Amino acid sequence: MVNLSNLFLRMEELNVTSKKLSDATGISTGNIGDWKYGRSKPGAESLILLADCLDCSVDYLLGRTDVPEMNRK
């Protein structure tokens, strides 16, 4: 099961609203709301956009790590 709680935690940490995230990524606020309430899950392309926008890793968004920072080279 995919746990997206880190997505919404990161949004809160960075003071990013669903509207701001939508504007930055092109992902609809409806999709973001569906993810929040478990009605659907983001695909790989959306996860990459979200991670780039929120400056964290896809693994963090998926709850596979508690460390949001990416190892950038």
Secondary structure, 3 states (H helix, E strand, C coil): CCCCHHHHHHHHHCCCCHHHHHHHHCCCHHHHHHHHCCCCCCCHHHHHHHHHHCCCCHHHHCCCCCCCCCCCC
